[in-house]
Amino acid sequence: MLYRRYLLGLIALFATGFAGAAAGKAAPPALKVMTFNVRLPLASDGPNSWEHRRALAVRTIARAAPDIIGTQELYREQGDHIVARLPHYAWTGIDRRGGHTDEHMGLFYRRDRLRVLSSGNFWLSDTPDVPGSITWGHPYPRMVTWAQFVTRTGGHRFFAFDTHFPYRAGDGAARVKAAALLIAKIRAIAGDAPVVITGDFNTTPDTDVHALLVTRFADARDGPAARLGPAETFHDFTGKADRRIDWILTYKFTARRVETLTDHQGALWPSDHFPVVATLQWPSAHGPRVAPRKHLSRVR
């Protein structure tokens, strides 16, 4: 009897040890990332103005339940409205002029799942550290908001970058310069850590901009990901999109599912862009443990 109990005890001990080792090596839950050009609040949009579609925008976000949302054309009133209705989110970022009265590249995140370690902004210009700076011939400041996050469970770290490239047909050279700067700045800020990039790139994947970016990053819609919804994302409040200009790019993550969301309420749409959501698998090593960097912008 004693021998049998001894054997059972050993079996239980080894089973516990193996389970603990397996748990220690288990990957964290998939990271769900959304890119969403929310369309700035313009009274001239009439029935498509923010006051008419904001409830639908909130419901669209709530249904998708992303961990991270990179937004474009976000005004402070829109960001504050979203987190007031979805209080498990917070957002960080300043506007393209360096304050809070213009368009933001606001980064939203689930406060119950993620914590911000550091954050900052840079501008797509010859003087990227100068707020509101404009070069390369485009009419508005263009910028990137970034943050370093750590998961509340497991302590896994990664960086998120959110941007909005110049929009005019003649801005092709400026977009290429923006892509080159984006690559260089991400290398400098994130090093070799896992990265997600969200953005409205105002160009299609058959251009030099995309070709340059995918020398370093993977387009989530390419590769092994299951693809749902239309590829095209800009529809101008019609529901009939004709260009894929909203992308999610990654470094070290693997996209397992990418969905273009076409939520609407009759003729009402959350925005003139479809949001895109990618479900990402973490790298096996979950990235290096990177020291936190200095906060460069207000976290909200």
Backbone bond lengths (Angstrom), bond angles and torsions (degrees), N, CA, C in turn:
res aa  C-N    CA-C-N  psi(-1)  N-CA   C-N-CA  omega(-1)  CA-C   N-CA-C  phi
1 M - - - 1.466 - - 1.529 111.17 -
2 L 1.364 114.83 -44.74 1.462 118.43 -179.78 1.521 110.83 -63.89
3 Y 1.353 115.49 -39.75 1.458 119.51 179.90 1.533 110.81 -63.42
4 R 1.349 114.84 -41.20 1.475 119.29 179.53 1.531 110.80 -62.84
5 R 1.364 115.56 -43.13 1.474 119.22 178.56 1.531 110.92 -62.70
6 Y 1.329 115.70 -37.82 1.462 120.65 179.02 1.529 110.76 -62.48
7 L 1.348 115.46 -45.11 1.454 119.46 179.14 1.532 111.95 -63.74
8 L 1.353 115.52 -43.12 1.461 119.52 178.71 1.523 111.22 -62.01
9 G 1.333 115.57 -37.93 1.457 119.67 178.47 1.515 112.09 -64.74
10 L 1.347 116.00 -41.65 1.457 119.82 177.69 1.525 111.49 -63.34
11 I 1.337 115.19 -42.88 1.468 119.05 178.85 1.517 110.92 -60.62
12 A 1.332 116.39 -44.22 1.469 120.45 179.26 1.518 111.20 -63.33
13 L 1.334 116.19 -40.50 1.465 120.43 -179.77 1.517 111.00 -63.63
14 F 1.353 116.38 -46.40 1.463 119.36 179.76 1.527 111.17 -65.39
15 A 1.331 116.34 -38.93 1.466 119.79 179.41 1.506 110.72 -62.34
16 T 1.342 117.17 -43.11 1.466 121.40 178.24 1.519 110.84 -63.15
17 G 1.353 115.88 -41.43 1.454 119.56 -179.53 1.507 112.41 -64.59
18 F 1.358 115.94 -43.73 1.450 119.57 179.23 1.515 111.58 -65.49
19 A 1.338 116.99 -39.24 1.472 120.37 178.97 1.508 110.46 -64.50
20 G 1.365 115.93 -41.00 1.457 118.95 179.55 1.509 111.82 -65.17
21 A 1.352 115.56 -40.47 1.459 118.64 178.83 1.512 111.29 -64.27
22 A 1.349 115.28 -41.47 1.459 119.00 178.84 1.503 111.32 -63.68
23 A 1.350 116.27 -40.90 1.467 120.17 179.50 1.510 110.49 -64.31
24 G 1.366 115.93 -38.05 1.449 119.04 -179.50 1.510 112.71 -64.91
25 K 1.340 115.95 -27.80 1.456 120.20 -177.75 1.527 112.15 -95.50
26 A 1.339 115.99 -4.48 1.463 118.70 -176.05 1.523 110.88 -64.08
27 A 1.321 115.47 140.16 1.464 120.16 177.17 1.523 109.75 -71.15
28 P 1.331 117.72 150.03 1.468 119.87 175.55 1.525 110.03 -67.98
29 P 1.331 117.34 164.07 1.470 119.26 177.43 1.524 110.73 -56.80
30 A 1.327 115.67 153.10 1.461 120.52 178.94 1.525 110.43 -55.49
31 L 1.324 116.04 147.47 1.461 122.38 178.09 1.523 108.12 -97.02
32 K 1.325 116.33 126.29 1.460 121.45 -177.47 1.527 108.51 -106.64
33 V 1.329 115.77 121.33 1.468 122.40 -172.16 1.525 109.65 -122.53
34 M 1.330 116.32 135.66 1.463 122.06 177.55 1.516 110.14 -120.61
35 T 1.318 117.16 140.20 1.464 121.50 165.37 1.515 107.32 -113.46
36 F 1.351 115.97 135.00 1.466 119.65 -169.83 1.523 109.43 -151.61
37 N 1.334 116.06 105.38 1.459 120.21 168.72 1.527 106.12 -79.42
38 V 1.330 116.80 109.58 1.468 121.00 -170.78 1.529 113.34 -84.89
39 R 1.312 117.19 -5.49 1.471 123.26 -176.09 1.526 110.01 64.10
40 L 1.319 115.38 118.70 1.458 121.30 -177.96 1.535 111.66 -57.47
41 P 1.321 118.55 158.28 1.468 121.18 -179.59 1.526 111.54 -79.25
42 L 1.316 116.43 103.28 1.464 122.62 -178.79 1.524 109.89 -119.72
43 A 1.326 116.41 122.60 1.468 119.62 177.16 1.522 111.17 -61.38
44 S 1.327 116.16 -30.29 1.471 120.11 -178.44 1.527 112.80 -68.61
45 D 1.330 117.81 -10.40 1.459 120.31 174.97 1.527 112.17 -73.87
46 G 1.322 116.70 -8.42 1.463 120.87 175.11 1.517 112.35 58.33
47 P 1.340 118.43 -122.52 1.464 120.36 -178.19 1.522 113.49 -65.44
48 N 1.340 117.34 -12.52 1.462 121.35 177.49 1.526 112.59 -100.20
49 S 1.319 117.16 9.59 1.463 119.88 -179.63 1.530 110.17 -68.09
50 W 1.308 115.83 161.02 1.466 122.25 -173.11 1.523 112.82 -55.45
51 E 1.315 118.05 -40.44 1.462 119.73 -177.07 1.527 112.32 -61.26
52 H 1.330 117.19 -26.50 1.462 120.80 179.88 1.531 112.48 -85.08
53 R 1.317 117.13 -29.45 1.462 119.78 -172.55 1.520 113.86 -109.95
54 R 1.316 118.18 -2.09 1.464 119.71 -174.19 1.530 112.75 -64.33
55 A 1.334 117.87 -37.78 1.467 119.54 178.39 1.523 110.58 -63.95
56 L 1.329 116.45 -39.14 1.460 120.90 178.22 1.524 110.75 -67.64
57 A 1.317 117.34 -38.84 1.466 120.72 177.51 1.524 110.47 -61.39
58 V 1.325 116.71 -43.53 1.460 120.74 178.76 1.527 110.58 -63.55
59 R 1.331 117.45 -43.56 1.462 120.32 179.30 1.526 111.50 -63.70
60 T 1.319 116.59 -37.04 1.465 120.51 178.88 1.526 110.66 -63.49
61 I 1.325 116.82 -44.16 1.463 121.00 177.23 1.524 110.26 -63.92
62 A 1.327 116.80 -45.41 1.464 121.09 -177.71 1.526 110.92 -61.38
63 R 1.332 117.05 -40.72 1.465 119.87 -179.36 1.524 111.14 -66.59
64 A 1.331 117.22 -40.51 1.466 120.74 -179.45 1.523 112.02 -73.59
65 A 1.330 117.24 -31.81 1.469 123.96 177.73 1.529 113.50 51.71
66 P 1.338 118.11 52.70 1.468 119.01 178.82 1.521 111.57 -74.09
67 D 1.334 115.39 157.77 1.463 120.97 173.37 1.523 111.05 -80.15
68 I 1.335 115.42 -35.17 1.468 122.88 -177.96 1.522 108.06 -130.92
69 I 1.336 116.48 139.00 1.460 121.14 172.25 1.524 108.21 -129.28
70 G 1.323 115.77 120.54 1.459 120.24 170.94 1.517 108.12 -96.12
71 T 1.320 117.36 116.96 1.465 121.33 -177.67 1.519 110.62 -106.53
72 Q 1.316 114.94 156.82 1.461 121.74 173.19 1.527 108.00 -130.95
73 E 1.326 115.77 153.90 1.473 124.16 -177.85 1.528 112.13 62.13
74 L 1.298 117.50 22.37 1.463 121.77 -176.96 1.525 111.22 -79.52
75 Y 1.315 116.23 126.43 1.460 120.73 169.85 1.529 109.25 -96.99
76 R 1.315 114.48 157.10 1.467 119.26 -175.65 1.528 111.77 -56.20
77 E 1.326 117.45 -40.30 1.462 119.53 -179.06 1.525 111.18 -61.93
78 Q 1.339 117.13 -33.29 1.458 120.54 178.32 1.529 111.05 -71.97
79 G 1.315 116.53 -45.29 1.459 119.78 178.31 1.513 112.35 -60.53
80 D 1.332 115.74 -43.70 1.462 119.51 -179.34 1.525 111.24 -68.05
81 H 1.331 117.16 -33.67 1.459 120.16 177.74 1.536 110.38 -65.81
82 I 1.312 116.08 -42.56 1.465 119.87 -178.65 1.524 110.97 -62.55
83 V 1.331 117.48 -47.48 1.472 118.20 -177.49 1.526 111.79 -73.84
84 A 1.334 118.06 -23.65 1.465 119.42 174.74 1.527 110.36 -67.51
85 R 1.347 116.60 -35.27 1.468 120.82 179.19 1.525 111.95 -86.09
86 L 1.319 116.96 -25.98 1.465 121.99 179.61 1.531 108.02 -125.58
87 P 1.333 117.19 75.22 1.466 120.50 -170.28 1.524 115.33 -69.11
88 H 1.327 118.30 -6.28 1.461 119.53 174.16 1.533 111.03 -80.22
89 Y 1.338 117.03 -2.19 1.464 121.68 172.94 1.525 110.71 -104.52
90 A 1.314 114.72 153.48 1.469 122.80 166.72 1.521 106.39 -132.74
91 W 1.330 116.31 169.46 1.469 117.86 177.37 1.514 110.98 -143.20
92 T 1.330 114.94 156.88 1.452 121.93 -178.03 1.526 109.94 -135.37
93 G 1.328 116.33 151.25 1.460 120.82 176.42 1.515 111.97 140.71
94 I 1.321 116.03 157.76 1.457 122.52 170.67 1.517 107.71 -117.18
95 D 1.337 117.03 171.19 1.458 118.26 -175.64 1.526 111.20 -86.71
96 R 1.319 115.26 175.32 1.455 120.11 -173.61 1.519 113.95 -69.33
97 R 1.352 116.88 -13.00 1.470 120.82 174.98 1.523 111.62 -94.68
98 G 1.331 116.47 -5.48 1.464 120.90 179.74 1.507 114.12 98.88
99 G 1.338 118.31 8.10 1.460 121.49 179.84 1.517 111.15 -128.83
100 H 1.348 115.28 -134.57 1.464 119.71 -179.99 1.528 111.65 -140.18
101 T 1.319 117.81 28.31 1.466 120.25 -178.81 1.526 113.56 -112.38
102 D 1.317 117.36 -2.75 1.465 121.72 -176.27 1.528 108.64 -125.09
103 E 1.337 116.28 -161.86 1.462 121.31 -177.21 1.527 111.35 -73.23
104 H 1.336 114.79 135.97 1.462 123.08 176.29 1.527 109.93 -107.59
105 M 1.305 115.06 155.33 1.471 121.69 164.02 1.525 105.88 -101.65
106 G 1.312 116.71 61.01 1.458 121.67 -171.43 1.521 112.81 -64.26
107 L 1.331 116.24 131.54 1.457 123.00 175.40 1.525 108.61 -101.64
108 F 1.325 116.25 116.16 1.456 122.05 176.44 1.528 108.77 -97.18
109 Y 1.317 116.47 149.80 1.463 120.41 179.03 1.522 110.11 -151.17
110 R 1.316 116.07 152.72 1.452 122.81 177.78 1.522 108.82 -75.87
111 R 1.324 116.36 114.05 1.464 120.38 -177.62 1.523 112.31 -67.48
112 D 1.338 116.20 -25.69 1.457 119.32 179.96 1.523 112.68 -80.40
113 R 1.323 117.92 -13.13 1.455 121.61 -177.88 1.520 113.77 -115.14
114 L 1.330 116.77 -26.71 1.460 121.20 -173.02 1.520 110.87 -132.62
115 R 1.319 114.57 152.67 1.462 121.51 174.30 1.516 108.59 -129.33
116 V 1.328 116.93 140.34 1.464 121.63 178.60 1.531 109.27 -83.78
117 L 1.324 116.15 127.18 1.463 121.52 175.82 1.521 111.50 -95.13
118 S 1.316 116.59 -34.89 1.462 121.13 -179.53 1.514 107.74 -162.16
119 S 1.322 116.35 160.48 1.463 119.40 179.56 1.513 109.78 -157.63
120 G 1.315 116.01 165.46 1.456 119.46 -179.70 1.510 111.62 -175.42
121 N 1.316 115.35 -174.58 1.462 122.62 -177.58 1.521 108.69 -146.21
122 F 1.324 116.40 151.28 1.464 120.26 167.23 1.513 107.95 -147.08
123 W 1.329 114.57 161.52 1.467 120.57 -174.26 1.520 110.83 -108.51
124 L 1.310 115.38 146.54 1.457 121.58 -179.21 1.521 108.44 -85.63
125 S 1.324 113.84 82.26 1.467 121.88 -175.29 1.519 108.65 -158.77
126 D 1.314 116.03 179.74 1.467 120.50 175.77 1.526 111.97 -71.50
127 T 1.333 116.92 -14.93 1.468 121.66 178.30 1.534 107.89 -125.83
128 P 1.328 117.71 72.78 1.465 121.38 -170.62 1.519 115.22 -63.11
129 D 1.318 117.80 -20.79 1.465 119.88 -179.29 1.532 112.94 -91.78
130 V 1.342 116.69 2.97 1.463 121.16 178.75 1.530 108.92 -98.28
131 P 1.345 117.81 112.23 1.466 120.13 -179.13 1.524 112.26 -57.00
132 G 1.315 115.79 134.98 1.454 121.05 177.09 1.512 115.06 78.17
133 S 1.331 118.39 6.21 1.464 120.42 -174.80 1.527 111.36 -71.86
134 I 1.335 114.94 143.00 1.460 122.72 -178.93 1.527 108.60 -133.04
135 T 1.328 116.25 125.79 1.471 121.51 168.36 1.522 106.83 -141.58
136 W 1.320 117.18 -172.36 1.466 124.14 175.52 1.532 112.08 68.46
137 G 1.336 117.99 14.36 1.448 121.26 168.77 1.506 117.82 85.28
138 H 1.322 118.71 0.86 1.469 117.29 179.35 1.534 110.23 -90.45
139 P 1.335 118.71 156.75 1.465 120.99 -167.63 1.521 115.94 -84.10
140 Y 1.323 118.52 -17.59 1.466 121.17 -175.78 1.528 110.62 -123.55
141 P 1.322 117.48 153.19 1.469 118.63 172.65 1.529 109.63 -62.96
142 R 1.310 116.06 138.96 1.457 122.47 174.76 1.520 107.78 -122.44
143 M 1.329 116.65 141.67 1.453 118.73 -168.43 1.521 111.97 -147.51
144 V 1.327 113.86 175.21 1.464 123.43 175.31 1.522 107.27 -132.97
145 T 1.323 116.57 133.13 1.464 122.11 169.77 1.527 107.42 -109.93
146 W 1.320 116.53 135.81 1.458 119.82 -178.34 1.525 110.37 -133.92
147 A 1.310 114.86 160.93 1.470 120.68 174.17 1.519 108.98 -152.72
148 Q 1.323 114.47 148.65 1.463 121.04 171.04 1.525 107.16 -101.11
149 F 1.324 115.90 127.96 1.453 121.67 -178.00 1.523 111.01 -115.93
150 V 1.322 114.81 156.08 1.459 121.80 170.07 1.522 107.55 -130.82
151 T 1.320 116.41 137.74 1.459 119.82 178.11 1.528 108.76 -72.32
152 R 1.312 115.93 141.54 1.467 120.37 179.95 1.528 111.57 -71.10
153 T 1.308 116.11 -23.29 1.458 120.73 174.20 1.519 108.29 -111.10
154 G 1.306 116.40 118.97 1.458 120.58 177.15 1.509 115.22 95.17
155 G 1.333 117.89 -21.15 1.460 120.91 176.66 1.514 114.83 66.86
156 H 1.328 118.17 33.87 1.461 121.65 -179.55 1.526 110.16 -86.38
157 R 1.318 116.79 133.75 1.466 122.31 -172.63 1.523 112.13 -109.65
158 F 1.325 114.19 147.35 1.458 120.66 175.78 1.520 108.20 -159.35
159 F 1.332 115.91 169.48 1.461 122.37 177.97 1.529 109.53 -117.12
160 A 1.325 115.82 145.61 1.458 122.37 172.96 1.523 108.70 -122.65
161 F 1.328 116.72 135.83 1.461 123.80 178.12 1.521 108.06 -126.15
162 D 1.328 116.29 136.73 1.461 121.24 -177.41 1.525 109.50 -131.21
163 T 1.344 116.99 135.72 1.458 119.33 -173.93 1.525 112.14 -148.99
164 H 1.334 114.78 169.65 1.464 123.77 177.30 1.523 106.75 -145.02
165 F 1.324 117.09 109.90 1.463 121.78 -175.17 1.539 110.99 -81.78
166 P 1.346 116.86 162.30 1.472 121.02 176.91 1.530 111.57 -54.80
167 Y 1.336 115.18 150.15 1.463 119.50 -166.67 1.526 116.30 -107.52
168 R 1.317 118.95 -20.23 1.461 119.40 -171.27 1.531 111.80 -76.15
169 A 1.332 115.65 154.05 1.468 120.23 178.81 1.523 111.09 -57.39
170 G 1.320 116.99 -35.02 1.458 120.97 -178.42 1.515 114.87 -82.31
171 D 1.335 117.80 4.31 1.464 121.93 -178.06 1.523 112.62 -92.86
172 G 1.324 117.63 17.21 1.460 119.80 -176.90 1.518 113.38 -56.74
173 A 1.323 117.34 -44.81 1.468 120.28 -179.93 1.528 110.85 -65.41
174 A 1.326 116.68 -37.61 1.466 120.50 178.22 1.525 110.94 -65.44
175 R 1.327 117.03 -37.03 1.460 119.56 178.60 1.526 111.34 -67.53
176 V 1.318 117.51 -37.53 1.459 120.25 177.26 1.530 110.16 -64.64
177 K 1.333 116.86 -43.01 1.467 120.08 176.85 1.525 110.68 -62.88
178 A 1.333 116.30 -38.78 1.463 120.55 178.41 1.527 110.54 -62.94
179 A 1.322 116.93 -41.18 1.464 120.55 179.38 1.524 111.11 -64.07
180 A 1.331 116.68 -43.20 1.461 120.28 179.42 1.525 110.96 -63.79
181 L 1.333 116.83 -42.16 1.461 120.42 178.20 1.524 110.88 -65.29
182 L 1.331 116.56 -40.80 1.465 120.40 179.47 1.522 110.58 -58.84
183 I 1.323 117.20 -45.18 1.467 120.48 178.62 1.521 110.83 -60.45
184 A 1.330 116.47 -47.06 1.463 120.65 -177.46 1.525 112.05 -63.57
185 K 1.332 116.55 -43.47 1.468 119.81 -177.74 1.529 111.12 -70.02
186 I 1.317 117.33 -36.53 1.464 118.45 178.02 1.526 110.26 -65.57
187 R 1.318 117.15 -40.50 1.470 119.45 175.53 1.527 110.82 -58.01
188 A 1.344 116.30 -43.36 1.466 120.64 -177.09 1.521 111.96 -69.68
189 I 1.325 118.02 -37.36 1.464 121.75 -175.38 1.519 112.10 -85.28
190 A 1.336 117.12 -45.79 1.462 120.84 -171.81 1.514 114.04 -99.44
191 G 1.331 117.49 -13.57 1.450 119.01 -177.50 1.521 111.26 60.43
192 D 1.327 116.05 -127.02 1.464 120.70 -178.76 1.530 111.85 -105.11
193 A 1.335 117.26 17.91 1.462 121.20 -179.79 1.525 111.14 -73.86
194 P 1.325 118.43 158.48 1.464 120.62 174.36 1.527 111.08 -59.84
195 V 1.331 116.07 143.24 1.469 121.93 -174.63 1.522 109.49 -138.05
196 V 1.339 115.12 142.60 1.468 121.26 165.44 1.528 107.49 -122.53
197 I 1.322 115.46 141.96 1.463 121.97 177.91 1.516 107.67 -124.27
198 T 1.319 116.62 129.17 1.454 122.09 174.13 1.512 108.39 -119.01
199 G 1.342 116.26 147.56 1.457 116.11 179.32 1.511 114.37 178.77
200 D 1.328 112.54 158.58 1.464 122.61 165.76 1.523 104.62 -98.86
201 F 1.330 116.48 106.74 1.457 121.01 -174.20 1.526 112.55 -92.39
202 N 1.314 116.61 -3.58 1.465 122.15 175.09 1.523 113.14 52.96
203 T 1.319 115.53 29.22 1.455 120.89 175.00 1.522 107.77 -157.13
204 T 1.309 116.74 168.13 1.454 121.67 -173.51 1.532 111.49 -101.64
205 P 1.334 117.40 164.84 1.467 120.28 -175.28 1.524 115.53 -68.38
206 D 1.328 118.52 -6.47 1.463 120.09 179.44 1.527 112.00 -93.70
207 T 1.321 117.87 23.26 1.463 122.16 -175.23 1.530 111.40 -113.27
208 D 1.336 114.90 169.86 1.459 121.05 177.77 1.525 111.65 -63.50
209 V 1.320 117.19 -29.39 1.468 120.63 -179.86 1.525 110.10 -61.60
210 H 1.310 116.14 -51.41 1.459 120.39 179.66 1.526 110.83 -64.16
211 A 1.334 116.72 -43.25 1.464 120.52 -179.55 1.519 111.26 -59.16
212 L 1.334 117.15 -38.30 1.460 120.81 179.17 1.531 110.98 -69.93
213 L 1.312 117.02 -44.80 1.469 120.13 -177.15 1.528 112.03 -64.99
214 V 1.323 117.51 -36.41 1.465 118.32 -177.67 1.526 112.92 -80.46
215 T 1.337 118.06 2.49 1.456 119.08 167.67 1.524 110.89 -71.36
216 R 1.329 116.72 -20.84 1.470 121.91 -179.42 1.528 112.04 -117.86
217 F 1.328 116.77 -35.21 1.461 121.67 -173.54 1.528 110.61 -119.44
218 A 1.319 115.16 160.32 1.458 120.87 177.46 1.522 109.46 -102.44
219 D 1.316 116.58 136.41 1.457 121.73 173.32 1.522 107.28 -78.15
220 A 1.340 116.76 122.52 1.461 120.50 -174.31 1.518 112.69 -60.26
221 R 1.322 117.16 -26.22 1.464 119.05 -178.32 1.525 112.36 -79.63
222 D 1.309 117.63 -12.84 1.455 121.61 175.65 1.530 109.36 -92.06
223 G 1.296 117.12 173.83 1.453 121.07 175.05 1.521 113.13 77.92
224 P 1.352 116.81 -146.07 1.471 120.05 -169.37 1.521 115.24 -82.44
225 A 1.307 118.60 -1.26 1.465 120.56 -173.61 1.525 111.90 -64.10
226 A 1.342 115.11 140.03 1.458 120.44 167.91 1.523 108.00 -72.29
227 R 1.313 117.73 130.91 1.465 121.72 -173.93 1.523 110.46 -112.02
228 L 1.315 115.45 122.70 1.452 121.11 179.81 1.520 109.38 -121.57
229 G 1.307 116.61 146.70 1.458 121.15 -179.95 1.512 111.48 79.53
230 P 1.323 116.33 174.34 1.470 120.13 -178.33 1.527 111.90 -68.22
231 A 1.316 116.03 151.27 1.463 120.01 174.57 1.524 110.40 -70.75
232 E 1.330 117.62 -38.68 1.456 122.52 -175.20 1.529 110.05 -73.43
233 T 1.334 116.20 148.64 1.467 119.30 -172.11 1.524 114.99 -125.74
234 F 1.335 119.41 -24.49 1.472 119.87 -178.76 1.512 109.33 -94.60
235 H 1.355 116.54 122.12 1.469 119.74 -175.31 1.527 113.87 -129.00
236 D 1.339 118.03 -3.48 1.469 121.46 173.21 1.536 112.22 56.66
237 F 1.326 116.43 42.05 1.476 124.12 178.56 1.533 113.13 64.41
238 T 1.325 117.77 21.52 1.469 120.13 179.64 1.523 112.19 -105.81
239 G 1.343 116.96 -19.99 1.450 120.71 -173.16 1.516 113.54 81.90
240 K 1.345 117.26 -1.23 1.461 122.05 180.00 1.522 108.57 -114.89
241 A 1.312 115.03 90.46 1.464 120.15 -175.48 1.521 111.06 -78.36
242 D 1.333 115.73 147.53 1.461 119.65 -178.10 1.520 113.78 -127.91
243 R 1.354 118.68 -3.01 1.461 120.93 -178.57 1.519 110.27 -145.03
244 R 1.324 116.77 140.05 1.478 120.31 172.37 1.520 108.26 -96.57
245 I 1.308 115.67 95.70 1.465 120.88 -177.71 1.523 112.63 -115.97
246 D 1.330 117.31 -7.19 1.470 122.29 -179.83 1.521 108.01 -105.38
247 W 1.335 116.64 115.44 1.461 121.24 -171.51 1.521 110.39 -124.27
248 I 1.333 113.97 153.95 1.463 122.67 166.83 1.522 106.41 -119.18
249 L 1.312 116.33 120.52 1.455 123.08 179.39 1.525 109.12 -113.64
250 T 1.318 116.73 151.17 1.462 119.75 -176.49 1.522 111.43 -138.05
251 Y 1.326 113.74 158.35 1.456 121.57 170.39 1.526 107.18 -132.96
252 K 1.313 116.28 121.20 1.465 126.50 -179.05 1.524 113.78 79.38
253 F 1.318 119.41 -25.42 1.461 120.52 173.81 1.534 109.60 -77.01
254 T 1.336 115.17 160.38 1.463 121.49 172.45 1.516 108.65 -122.53
255 A 1.312 116.92 125.00 1.462 120.76 179.02 1.522 109.59 -77.86
256 R 1.334 116.43 126.98 1.459 121.88 178.13 1.525 112.56 -103.36
257 R 1.314 116.75 -22.40 1.462 120.64 -179.21 1.528 107.61 -154.95
258 V 1.319 116.82 135.03 1.462 122.16 175.76 1.524 107.41 -131.97
259 E 1.325 115.55 128.53 1.459 119.57 -178.81 1.521 110.68 -131.17
260 T 1.314 115.94 130.11 1.457 122.22 170.44 1.526 106.87 -90.67
261 L 1.334 116.36 120.15 1.461 121.17 -173.93 1.524 110.36 -88.30
262 T 1.297 115.73 129.29 1.461 121.16 -178.79 1.533 111.05 -117.13
263 D 1.326 116.82 31.53 1.465 121.01 178.31 1.530 110.16 -56.50
264 H 1.302 116.40 137.45 1.460 120.23 175.74 1.525 108.58 -159.09
265 Q 1.299 115.20 167.89 1.460 123.11 178.88 1.524 106.62 -128.88
266 G 1.331 116.52 91.61 1.452 119.80 -172.86 1.513 109.91 63.65
267 A 1.330 116.64 -124.32 1.467 121.63 179.51 1.524 112.13 -88.66
268 L 1.333 118.14 4.23 1.463 122.10 -178.20 1.521 109.84 -96.91
269 W 1.343 115.55 132.33 1.458 122.53 -178.75 1.520 109.45 -120.99
270 P 1.337 118.56 151.63 1.474 120.24 179.19 1.528 113.26 -62.50
271 S 1.351 115.95 -28.26 1.465 121.73 -177.78 1.524 107.96 -163.35
272 D 1.339 115.56 177.91 1.457 119.16 173.93 1.525 111.70 -86.36
273 H 1.330 116.80 -0.34 1.462 123.59 171.98 1.526 108.41 -117.64
274 F 1.325 116.48 146.25 1.456 120.27 168.09 1.530 108.59 -78.51
275 P 1.322 118.24 134.64 1.468 118.95 170.34 1.529 110.17 -69.36
276 V 1.312 116.37 153.56 1.458 122.52 176.19 1.524 107.92 -123.81
277 V 1.332 116.45 135.71 1.460 122.18 -179.09 1.520 109.15 -124.22
278 A 1.327 116.55 130.49 1.462 122.06 176.62 1.523 109.47 -119.55
279 T 1.322 115.08 134.93 1.466 121.36 173.03 1.519 107.23 -99.77
280 L 1.332 116.02 119.58 1.460 121.77 -170.05 1.522 111.44 -112.24
281 Q 1.306 114.50 137.33 1.462 121.30 173.27 1.518 108.70 -92.32
282 W 1.330 114.88 134.47 1.460 119.82 -179.13 1.521 110.65 -69.07
283 P 1.333 116.24 152.36 1.472 119.02 171.50 1.519 109.35 -63.97
284 S 1.311 116.71 153.23 1.462 120.51 -173.07 1.518 112.92 -59.72
285 A 1.331 116.33 -33.81 1.470 119.31 179.96 1.513 112.22 -92.45
286 H 1.368 117.12 -2.92 1.465 123.53 178.57 1.521 113.62 62.47
287 G 1.326 117.68 16.21 1.460 119.72 175.08 1.513 112.39 82.04
288 P 1.327 116.77 160.92 1.458 120.94 -179.33 1.515 111.89 -73.45
289 R 1.303 115.92 157.10 1.453 121.55 174.09 1.521 108.62 -80.95
290 V 1.316 116.17 98.98 1.456 121.98 -172.82 1.520 109.57 -92.88
291 A 1.320 117.30 135.44 1.460 120.21 178.75 1.518 110.48 -64.81
292 P 1.354 118.63 139.34 1.457 120.51 178.46 1.522 111.62 -58.62
293 R 1.339 115.48 146.64 1.458 120.72 178.20 1.515 110.03 -105.33
294 K 1.295 115.62 163.17 1.462 121.58 -177.49 1.510 111.45 -62.66
295 H 1.352 116.51 136.82 1.455 120.89 174.92 1.525 109.78 -66.56
296 L 1.329 115.46 130.82 1.456 120.10 179.63 1.515 112.55 -116.40
297 S 1.324 117.22 -5.20 1.466 118.70 178.47 1.509 109.39 -147.19
298 R 1.314 114.41 162.18 1.443 122.04 -179.15 1.526 109.67 -67.28
299 V 1.324 117.07 133.57 1.448 122.62 175.76 1.505 108.03 -103.47
300 R 1.349 116.49 130.49 1.439 120.77 -175.57 1.516 109.44 -122.42
